[in-house]
Amino acid sequence: MNNFEKIAPVAVFLCAVLALVFACAKFYAVKRKPEGTDTMKAIGEKIRKGAMAYLKRQYKTVGIFFAVMFVLLIVLAFTGFLTPYVPFAFLSGGFFSGLSGFIGMKIATYANTRTANGAREGLNKGLKIAFSSGSVMGLTVVGLGLLDISAWFMILKFGFKLDVNDIMAAMLTFGMGASSMALFARVGGGIFTKAADVGADLVGKVEAGIPEDDPRNPACIADNVGDNVGDVAGMGADLYESYVGSIISCGALATAAGLGFNGVLVPMLIAAIGIISSIIGTFFVSTKENATQKSLLGSLRRGTYASAVLSAIGSAILIFTLLPENSNVFWAVISGLLAGVLIGFFTEYYTSDSYKPTKKLAASSETGSATIIIDGIALGMASTAIPVIIIGISVIISYFTSGAGYTGEELFTHGLYGVGLSAVGMLSTLGITLATDAYGPVADNAGGIAEMSGLPEVVRERTDALDSLGNTTAATGKGFAIGSAALTALALIVSYTDKVTGLGADLNLSITNPAVLIGLFVGAMLPFLFSAMTMQAVGRAAQKIVVEVRRQFREIKGLMQGKAEADYETCVDICTKSSLKEMILPAALGILAPIVVGLILGADGVVGMLAGALVSGFVLAIMMANSGGSWDNAKKYIEAGNYGGKGSENHKAAVVGDTVGDPFKDTSGPSVNILIKLLSMVSIVFATIVVTYGGMGLF
C-alpha cells in the first residue's frame, strides 16, 4: 500500500469534518441572532416543540422497522446470503440519514423567528439569516454523507484488509438503510405538512376568508410545524440518500471498469472538492433592499454558479492527476454539473412568477378553479420534456467521452463509469444547492410568524418575497434531486446486473423476454400506485384537519373575533398520528416490490421493473414538482396585487389550485425519486435470494 492510498481516504474524511465544523459555526451564528418580541418567541417555541414531538414519535416508529430489518439481515448474513458487514452498514446509513434531517430541522426551528426579526430591519438581513440556516442543512448533509462513506471505507480497507472490489460490494448495500429512512421521512413528513396546509387553507382562506397564517386558524401552528418536518427534515434525509448513493454506485462502477483504487477514490475526492467549493460559494450570497424576484434569484445563483466553477476546476486537476489514461471522464463530471444547472434553470422558468408560464397560470384564474387546475397539470406535463432531453444528452456525453478509445465490453464499463461520475458531478455542490432549497421553509415559517405576531405589513411583504423565492428554489432543488436520482438509479441498475451475473444468473434482457416485459409494466406502474397511496393519505389526514378546524370555529366562542385562543395542539396531534399511520404502506411497497417481483419473475423481471420505475418515476416526479410549484407561485403572484389580489375570486381559485398542488410538490413528487433508488438498493441487497429462488421455474 503506497502513501497515497493511506492519505487520500483520510483527506476525504477531513473534508467531511470541515463541512461539519463550518455547519456548526453557522448554527451558533444563527442562534446568536435575536428572536424578536415575546409573542414571536412564544410562537417559535410552539413550532419547535411540535416539530420535536413529531420527530421523536416518527423515529420510534421507524426504529421498530430498522430493528426488524437488522435481525432479518443478520439471519441472511449467517446463512450466507449476505456479507456480515451489510446489517451494520444498513443501520449506519439509516442513522446518518435521519440525523441529517434532525439537525436540519433543529436549525430551521431556531432560524424562523430570527429570520422574521431580521426582516423587520431589511430584506437582506432576513435573506442572510434564512440562507445561513439553509447552509447548516446543506453542509450537514454532505458532511455526514462523506463522513459515513470515508469512515466505512477506511474501516474495511485498513481494519478488515479487504480489497477495493469487496469494499465497494459491501458499501453498496448500506444505501438501503439511507433510502429506507429517507422514504419514511419524506412520506411521513410530507403527509404531515400537506394535511395541515390543505386543512388550514380550505377552512381558513376559502371558507372563513382569513389570511393564511392568521392566529385564529387552529391549523396554523401545525402548518408551520409541517414546513419543518416535511420540507426540512424529510428533504435532508432524502438528499443525504441521493448524495451517498451517487458516490457509492459510481465507486462500484469503477471496480467493474477495472479502474482500481484511483477510480473508486475519484468520486469521493470530487465530493470533497465540492464541499470546499460550496463553503466558498456561501460568501457570494447577498441582496439589496426592495430587490425583485429576479434579483433575489440572481443573488442565490451567484453562490451556486461560483461553487460549480470552483468544483469543475478542482475536478479537472484531480482527474488529470489520478486517471491520466482516462482523463476524458472529466467531461462526464462537467456534463453532470451543467445538467444540474440547466435542470435548475428550466425548473425555475416553469415555476417562478418572474416568467411567462406561471404568469399565464395566474391569468387562468379569471375563469375559475377548474381552468387553473387544468392549466397547472398541463404546465407540469410540458415541463418534463426539457429535463428528459438534458438527462439524455448528459448520459450520451458521459458514456461516449468516458468510453473513448475503448471497444466492446471495455467501452460499456468505462462509459457507465462516466454516467456514474456525471451523477456525482451533479451533486458535488449539494452543500450550497441544498442551502438554497432548505432556506425556503425557513422563509415560509418566518412569514407565518410575522402574520401571527402582528408585525407591520412591510415585514410580511419582505418575508413573502423571500417565501416566493423559496418556492422557486425548492422546486429547483426538487428538479435537481430528481435529475440526480435518475442518473444514480441508472448506475444502480447496472450494479444490480453486475451482481446477479457474478452470482451465476444468465440474464436475458431482450424486450421480447416475457419476464422483462412484465417487469417493465409493473415498474412503470409502481410510481403511480405509490403516488396514489401518498396523495390519498394526505386527503384522509386533511379531512380530519378540516373537521377539527370547523369544530373549533363553531364551538370556541370568541375565536373568530380574536378574543379566544385556538387549540393548536389538537391539530398538531391529528397530523402526527395520521402521518405516522399513513406512511407505513407506501414505504412497505418500496421495500417489498423488488422481492416479490424477483421471486415471481426472477432477476430478468427485476431489471425490467427497475427500468420501468426509473423512466415513469423520473417523468412523474418532475411533472408533480413543477405543477405544484407553479400553482403555489401563481397564488402568491395574485396575492401581490395582480388579478384582483387577496380575497378576490381569482385568489380563491388560485388557493384551490395551490391546495391540489401541495401533495404534488411536497409529498408524492419528491418521494418518487427516493422510491426509484430504494427499489434498486433493495434489489441489490436481496439479489442472492432472487438468483437462488426467483422465477418460480417459469422464467
VEXMAR-53726 format. One line per 8 residues: number of its first residue (from 1); their letters; for each residue x, y, z of C-alpha. Coordinates in steps of 0.02 Angstrom, whole numbers, plus 50000, padded with zeros to 5 digits. Example, Ala and Ser with C-alpha at 12.3 -4.5 7.8 and 13.67 -1.06 7.14 Angstrom:
! VEXMAR-53726
1> as> 50615/49775/50390; 50684/49947/50357;
This chain:
! VEXMAR-53726
1> mnnfekia> 50000/50000/50000; 50078/50167/49945; 50067/50330/50042; 49931/50400/49929; 49815/50254/49968; 49838/50292/50152; 49822/50481/50142; 49681/50504/50016;
9> pvavflca> 49539/50424/50118; 49596/50524/50270; 49591/50684/50166; 49411/50644/50115; 49368/50613/50298; 49445/50781/50348; 49345/50874/50215; 49188/50796/50287;
17> vlalvfac> 49240/50856/50461; 49273/51031/50388; 49094/51037/50322; 49025/50988/50492; 49134/51117/50582; 49078/51255/50464; 48896/51200/50485; 48918/51205/50674;
25> akfyavkr> 48990/51381/50665; 48842/51437/50557; 48722/51352/50677; 48782/51452/50826; 48796/51612/50724; 48611/51597/50684; 48566/51555/50864; 48652/51714/50923;
33> kpegtdtm> 48534/51821/50820; 48389/51900/50919; 48219/51814/50907; 48115/51972/50918; 47962/52007/51026; 47894/51896/51164; 47749/51848/51051; 47870/51793/50914;
41> kaigekir> 47969/51691/51040; 47812/51606/51104; 47753/51560/50929; 47927/51497/50882; 47930/51389/51038; 47763/51309/50994; 47826/51268/50819; 47989/51198/50889;
49> kgamaylk> 47900/51088/51017; 47777/51023/50889; 47915/50978/50767; 48019/50891/50900; 47869/50794/50964; 47832/50732/50789; 48011/50679/50753; 48027/50585/50918;
57> rqyktvgi> 47870/50485/50879; 47923/50457/50700; 48095/50393/50749; 48016/50273/50875; 47904/50203/50737; 48046/50191/50611; 48159/50117/50745; 48046/49965/50754;
65> ffavmfvl> 48063/49940/50566; 48253/49955/50575; 48262/49832/50719; 48160/49703/50623; 48261/49729/50464; 48425/49717/50561; 48376/49547/50632; 48322/49488/50458;
73> livlaftg> 48486/49545/50381; 48585/49461/50521; 48495/49297/50484; 48532/49315/50298; 48714/49352/50337; 48730/49196/50447; 48651/49089/50312; 48773/49153/50181;
81> fltpyvpf> 48656/49262/50078; 48742/49424/50131; 48914/49479/50191; 48924/49508/50380; 48951/49696/50355; 48781/49728/50274; 48670/49732/50431; 48783/49859/50517;
89> aflsggff> 48804/49964/50359; 48614/49964/50343; 48597/50036/50519; 48732/50169/50492; 48652/50225/50328; 48483/50245/50411; 48555/50330/50565; 48652/50464/50470;
97> sglsgfig> 48508/50493/50350; 48391/50525/50497; 48523/50630/50587; 48542/50743/50434; 48356/50781/50438; 48355/50804/50627; 48496/50933/50626; 48418/51025/50479;
105> mkiatyan> 48252/51035/50570; 48337/51095/50729; 48418/51245/50643; 48261/51283/50542; 48155/51296/50700; 48284/51414/50776; 48302/51518/50618; 48118/51551/50581;
113> trtangar> 48089/51681/50717; 48261/51757/50687; 48225/51774/50500; 48061/51862/50537; 48151/51977/50658; 48289/52009/50530; 48156/52055/50402; 48099/52193/50521;
121> eglnkglk> 48266/52277/50484; 48278/52237/50299; 48261/52109/50159; 48447/52070/50153; 48454/52036/50340; 48311/51911/50327; 48389/51828/50174; 48558/51811/50261;
129> iafssgsv> 48485/51725/50415; 48373/51608/50316; 48513/51563/50195; 48634/51534/50340; 48513/51407/50414; 48500/51325/50243; 48690/51317/50237; 48688/51220/50400;
137> mgltvvgl> 48570/51095/50321; 48668/51080/50159; 48839/51061/50238; 48773/50941/50370; 48704/50826/50235; 48864/50822/50133; 48973/50817/50288; 48883/50670/50368;
145> glldisaw> 48869/50582/50199; 49053/50591/50160; 49098/50555/50341; 48997/50393/50335; 49071/50340/50167; 49252/50380/50211; 49240/50301/50384; 49168/50138/50313;
153> fmilkfgf> 49299/50139/50175; 49442/50156/50300; 49370/50025/50418; 49351/49896/50280; 49517/49935/50196; 49632/49966/50344; 49538/49867/50478; 49473/49714/50385;
161> kldvndim> 49604/49721/50244; 49475/49697/50106; 49522/49734/49926; 49435/49876/49837; 49312/49763/49745; 49249/49684/49906; 49243/49854/49991; 49127/49928/49859;
169> aamltfgm> 49018/49771/49855; 48993/49787/50044; 48968/49977/50044; 48842/49972/49902; 48715/49892/50017; 48716/50022/50157; 48623/50137/50041; 48468/50033/50078;
177> gassmalf> 48468/50099/50256; 48484/50279/50197; 48348/50254/50066; 48229/50172/50189; 48249/50312/50316; 48231/50443/50179; 48069/50366/50117; 47992/50361/50291;
185> arvgggif> 48048/50541/50323; 47988/50609/50157; 47821/50517/50155; 47781/50543/50340; 47838/50724/50342; 47752/50758/50175; 47586/50690/50237; 47600/50793/50397;
193> tkaadvga> 47641/50958/50314; 47516/50946/50172; 47373/50883/50280; 47396/51036/50391; 47421/51153/50243; 47270/51091/50146; 47159/51092/50300; 47214/51266/50350;
201> dlvgkvea> 47189/51336/50175; 47020/51257/50139; 46938/51313/50300; 47039/51468/50341; 47062/51552/50172; 46920/51484/50067; 46780/51462/50196; 46819/51588/50333;
209> gipeddpr> 46908/51715/50222; 47051/51746/50345; 47237/51758/50300; 47345/51603/50281; 47438/51618/50447; 47304/51705/50549; 47321/51653/50733; 47132/51622/50736;
217> npaciadn> 47160/51472/50622; 47183/51317/50733; 47289/51232/50599; 47415/51374/50576; 47542/51305/50702; 47525/51130/50628; 47554/51206/50455; 47715/51288/50514;
225> vgdnvgdv> 47771/51130/50605; 47740/51036/50443; 47857/51150/50346; 47996/51090/50460; 47960/50904/50474; 47920/50883/50289; 48015/51013/50190; 48169/51015/50303;
233> agmgadly> 48189/50850/50399; 48116/50747/50256; 48217/50838/50124; 48379/50818/50223; 48357/50630/50238; 48309/50623/50053; 48461/50715/49985; 48580/50627/50104;
241> esyvgsii> 48523/50466/50023; 48545/50538/49847; 48718/50602/49889; 48790/50442/49962; 48701/50335/49833; 48783/50426/49687; 48958/50413/49763; 48945/50229/49810;
249> scgalata> 48864/50173/49647; 48999/50266/49549; 49134/50180/49652; 49055/50011/49614; 49057/50052/49427; 49242/50098/49442; 49283/49922/49502; 49179/49848/49359;
257> aglgfngv> 49280/49954/49237; 49444/49893/49313; 49497/50068/49368; 49550/50006/49539; 49585/50112/49691; 49604/50277/49598; 49440/50253/49505; 49347/50220/49668;
265> lvpmliaa> 49427/50367/49754; 49390/50495/49617; 49202/50515/49659; 49244/50532/49844; 49375/50665/49809; 49259/50758/49689; 49132/50763/49830; 49267/50829/49948;
273> igiissii> 49312/50966/49822; 49127/51006/49809; 49118/51034/49997; 49258/51163/49992; 49179/51245/49838; 49010/51253/49925; 49083/51335/50080; 49166/51468/49972;
281> gtffvstk> 49005/51492/49872; 48904/51536/50028; 49001/51700/50042; 48935/51759/49873; 48752/51767/49929; 48680/51939/49971; 48550/52059/49901; 48489/52239/49904;
289> enatqksl> 48333/52309/49983; 48174/52307/49878; 48251/52176/49765; 48142/52095/49632; 48117/51907/49621; 48243/51901/49478; 48369/51996/49584; 48342/51879/49732;
297> lgslrrgt> 48363/51728/49619; 48520/51807/49549; 48595/51825/49723; 48571/51640/49756; 48635/51595/49581; 48797/51687/49615; 48834/51566/49755; 48786/51408/49661;
305> yasavlsa> 48875/51460/49499; 49034/51507/49592; 49033/51339/49679; 49004/51247/49514; 49152/51335/49430; 49268/51300/49576; 49212/51119/49582; 49243/51099/49395;
313> igsailif> 49420/51168/49410; 49461/51058/49559; 49388/50904/49474; 49493/50935/49318; 49654/50941/49419; 49603/50786/49515; 49555/50679/49364; 49706/50726/49259;
321> tllpensn> 49816/50679/49407; 49735/50516/49463; 49667/50450/49298; 49787/50516/49164; 49745/50374/49044; 49557/50401/49071; 49556/50590/49085; 49407/50602/48966;
329> vfwavisg> 49296/50560/49115; 49318/50743/49162; 49187/50784/49029; 49065/50669/49118; 49084/50772/49277; 49060/50933/49177; 48905/50862/49091; 48831/50819/49261;
337> llagvlig> 48868/50992/49331; 48793/51077/49178; 48643/50960/49177; 48607/51006/49359; 48621/51193/49324; 48512/51180/49168; 48377/51075/49253; 48376/51202/49394;
345> ffteyyts> 48359/51346/49272; 48215/51270/49174; 48128/51218/49334; 48143/51399/49389; 48074/51453/49220; 47918/51346/49239; 47886/51385/49424; 47941/51565/49457;
353> dsykptkk> 47815/51705/49437; 47953/51805/49352; 47923/51706/49193; 47777/51680/49073; 47717/51502/49120; 47668/51546/49299; 47601/51718/49249; 47491/51633/49119;
361> laassetg> 47436/51508/49251; 47386/51651/49366; 47287/51728/49223; 47188/51566/49203; 47111/51600/49374; 46999/51726/49284; 46886/51581/49234; 46889/51487/49399;
369> satiiidg> 46966/51340/49490; 46940/51212/49352; 47043/51305/49222; 47186/51343/49341; 47195/51158/49386; 47189/51103/49203; 47322/51229/49152; 47431/51184/49303;
377> ialgmast> 47430/50999/49259; 47467/51042/49077; 47612/51154/49130; 47687/51012/49233; 47671/50890/49090; 47751/51010/48967; 47894/51045/49089; 47952/50863/49083;
385> aipviiig> 48018/50874/48904; 48172/50981/48932; 48239/50889/49088; 48220/50722/48998; 48317/50789/48848; 48451/50864/48963; 48474/50698/49055; 48479/50605/48889;
393> isviisyf> 48614/50720/48820; 48712/50708/48984; 48708/50517/48975; 48767/50518/48793; 48910/50639/48830; 48961/50546/48988; 48954/50375/48908; 49048/50409/48747;
401> tsgagytg> 49180/50529/48814; 49222/50410/48957; 49225/50260/48841; 49327/50348/48706; 49467/50236/48643; 49384/50076/48703; 49279/49947/48613; 49159/49808/48662;
409> eelfthgl> 49145/49769/48847; 49275/49900/48896; 49176/50037/48807; 49022/49982/48903; 49102/49977/49077; 49204/50137/49057; 49054/50226/48981; 48944/50179/49127;
417> ygvglsav> 49077/50238/49249; 49062/50407/49160; 48874/50405/49185; 48902/50373/49371; 49026/50517/49379; 48901/50634/49298; 48782/50600/49444; 48923/50637/49566;
425> gmlstlgi> 48963/50796/49469; 48781/50850/49477; 48778/50826/49667; 48956/50884/49702; 48897/51059/49751; 48749/50993/49851; 48812/51087/50003; 48757/51254/49929;
433> tlatdayg> 48620/51189/49815; 48530/51115/49965; 48560/51276/50060; 48458/51372/49931; 48322/51239/49945; 48316/51223/50135; 48308/51410/50157; 48132/51410/50082;
441> pvadnagg> 48037/51328/50226; 48125/51445/50348; 48065/51596/50250; 47890/51520/50242; 47890/51498/50432; 47955/51675/50453; 47806/51742/50356; 47687/51643/50465;
449> iaemsglp> 47768/51708/50623; 47762/51887/50558; 47575/51867/50522; 47534/51784/50689; 47638/51911/50786; 47551/52060/50707; 47712/52135/50636; 47699/52284/50516;
457> evvrertd> 47640/52246/50338; 47811/52288/50267; 47887/52141/50363; 47761/52021/50288; 47798/52092/50115; 47982/52053/50140; 47951/51878/50206; 47828/51847/50063;
465> aldslgnt> 47964/51896/49939; 48083/51775/50024; 47948/51641/50031; 47905/51659/49846; 48090/51642/49807; 48092/51491/49922; 47953/51408/49821; 48057/51427/49664;
473> taatgkgf> 48220/51367/49743; 48126/51221/49823; 48058/51172/49653; 48233/51194/49580; 48304/51084/49719; 48174/50951/49685; 48216/50953/49499; 48399/50939/49544;
481> aigsaalt> 48365/50792/49661; 48255/50705/49532; 48386/50726/49395; 48524/50655/49505; 48408/50515/49559; 48384/50464/49378; 48572/50453/49347; 48604/50366/49513;
489> alalivsy> 48463/50241/49485; 48535/50202/49312; 48704/50166/49391; 48621/50057/49524; 48530/49955/49391; 48699/49918/49312; 48769/49871/49483; 48623/49752/49505;
497> tdkvtglg> 48653/49667/49337; 48839/49651/49380; 48797/49571/49547; 48671/49443/49483; 48785/49399/49338; 48925/49372/49463; 48809/49257/49561; 48786/49148/49408;
505> adlnlsit> 48624/49218/49334; 48610/49205/49146; 48521/49367/49106; 48412/49385/48953; 48363/49569/48945; 48280/49563/48775; 48117/49661/48767; 48036/49503/48698;
513> npavligl> 48076/49408/48858; 47907/49395/48949; 47989/49419/49119; 48071/49582/49063; 47912/49643/48979; 47803/49607/49130; 47935/49687/49242; 47932/49845/49136;
521> fvgamlpf> 47744/49861/49153; 47750/49828/49341; 47893/49951/49364; 47805/50087/49263; 47650/50063/49370; 47737/50072/49540; 47769/50262/49546; 47587/50293/49502;
529> lfsamtmq> 47523/50172/49633; 47644/50245/49761; 47589/50423/49718; 47406/50374/49732; 47436/50300/49904; 47527/50454/49968; 47402/50578/49895; 47255/50481/49966;
537> avgraaqk> 47345/50482/50134; 47358/50672/50125; 47173/50681/50081; 47119/50574/50228; 47228/50668/50351; 47172/50837/50281; 46989/50789/50302; 47020/50762/50487;
545> ivvevrrq> 47101/50934/50500; 46957/51015/50406; 46830/50936/50525; 46932/50990/50677; 46956/51170/50618; 46771/51187/50578; 46730/51118/50751; 46840/51245/50837;
553> freikglm> 46771/51390/50737; 46597/51330/50784; 46623/51285/50967; 46757/51403/51035; 46665/51564/51074; 46756/51722/51025; 46886/51632/50918; 46838/51719/50755;
561> qgkaeady> 46836/51886/50844; 47012/51857/50911; 46952/51853/51092; 46995/51669/51123; 47146/51561/51079; 47132/51413/50962; 47177/51237/51016; 47333/51217/50910;
569> etcvdict> 47396/51059/50995; 47248/50953/50939; 47283/50991/50755; 47468/50950/50779; 47421/50786/50863; 47299/50739/50723; 47433/50771/50591; 47562/50673/50690;
577> ksslkemi> 47454/50519/50716; 47388/50520/50538; 47558/50539/50455; 47641/50402/50558; 47500/50282/50520; 47486/50328/50336; 47673/50319/50295; 47687/50131/50327;
585> lpaalgil> 47601/50060/50172; 47690/50169/50041; 47858/50130/50121; 47816/49944/50126; 47777/49950/49940; 47952/50013/49900; 48035/49878/50005; 47927/49727/49961;
593> apivvgli> 47900/49757/49774; 48077/49707/49717; 48075/49549/49824; 47903/49494/49764; 47941/49532/49582; 48108/49443/49597; 48032/49285/49672; 47897/49279/49536;
601> lgadgvvg> 47989/49342/49381; 48171/49311/49427; 48320/49427/49400; 48266/49471/49221; 48099/49533/49286; 48183/49637/49421; 48290/49726/49290; 48132/49763/49190;
609> mlagalvs> 48044/49827/49345; 48190/49942/49390; 48197/50013/49214; 48009/50042/49207; 48006/50126/49377; 48154/50237/49331; 48077/50301/49170; 47899/50331/49232;
617> gfvlaimm> 47954/50389/49405; 48076/50518/49336; 47945/50598/49222; 47805/50588/49351; 47911/50668/49488; 47959/50815/49377; 47780/50842/49322; 47712/50842/49500;
625> ansggswd> 47850/50953/49571; 47833/51085/49435; 47642/51087/49434; 47639/51109/49622; 47774/51243/49623; 47689/51343/49487; 47518/51334/49570; 47595/51398/49732;
633> nakkyiea> 47683/51544/49649; 47531/51587/49542; 47435/51608/49706; 47573/51719/49776; 47577/51820/49614; 47392/51857/49637; 47417/51896/49822; 47547/52026/49770;
641> gnyggkgs> 47405/52128/49694; 47383/52053/49521; 47216/51992/49450; 47115/52062/49594; 47234/52023/49737; 47193/51940/49903; 47011/51896/49937; 46959/51907/49754;
649> enhkaavv> 46876/51765/49658; 47039/51742/49563; 47128/51721/49729; 47005/51590/49788; 47029/51493/49625; 47218/51503/49647; 47205/51440/49826; 47111/51287/49763;
657> gdtvgdpf> 47247/51258/49633; 47382/51277/49766; 47288/51155/49878; 47288/51025/49740; 47472/51059/49709; 47525/51040/49890; 47533/50848/49892; 47601/50852/49714;
665> kdtsgpsv> 47757/50952/49756; 47787/50912/49939; 47728/50733/49965; 47712/50621/49813; 47831/50705/49690; 47988/50713/49798; 47954/50540/49871; 47953/50458/49700;
673> niliklls> 48138/50495/49671; 48178/50402/49832; 48067/50258/49777; 48162/50227/49615; 48327/50216/49710; 48258/50114/49854; 48192/49985/49730; 48369/49967/49661;
681> mvsivfat> 48451/49960/49833; 48332/49825/49897; 48357/49727/49736; 48546/49729/49762; 48536/49676/49944; 48418/49530/49907; 48499/49482/49741; 48565/49315/49808;
689> ivvtyggm> 48391/49260/49863; 48317/49309/49693; 48452/49216/49597; 48432/49063/49708; 48242/49053/49720; 48171/49176/49591; 48072/49139/49435; 47959/49002/49506;
697> glf> 48030/48885/49374; 47936/48981/49238; 48067/49109/49185;
